[in-house]
């Protein structure tokens, strides 16, 4: 339609199926579920089996997401190169962009959703519209990047300086604040 919004019905994506994959069948985090396996791995970071189980759950979930969400979505957007995803409810906890299908012709044997379409996320339609309005009034040649602000109550972000430098290289005018340079005090 003319407003840039495309509705896609996903009949295989039921609340019961989503909850089963994400949480488990009893409304408690069960082993094998996406969040249950992640929680177990977080509590047992040094345990290789817990890590392998998490990667397995992530793999199963992203494969399932491809079948029930992303493939129908991508097919409906056949002539589009970029789309904004606004997942709601439990879907917002899942990496929709990492959904994959088998494809023998690729080096990994997989084709990810992001291989077929460029995705960005927005928390809701109002934020998307407001953000687009702000961007329309901004100078697209300037960037202020903040790399690993300190002090914070979390571990340093690995490679933050490198990532900020790569992003800044795209802009003709840029300034990077690192660590305590980004302090509010």
Beta strands, then each sheet from edge to edge (+ up, - down):
strand 1: 82-85
strand 2: 100-102
strand 3: 110-112
strand 4: 118-121
strand 5: 142-147
strand 6: 173-178
sheet 1: 1+ 4+
sheet 2: 2+ 3-
sheet 3: 5+ 6+
end
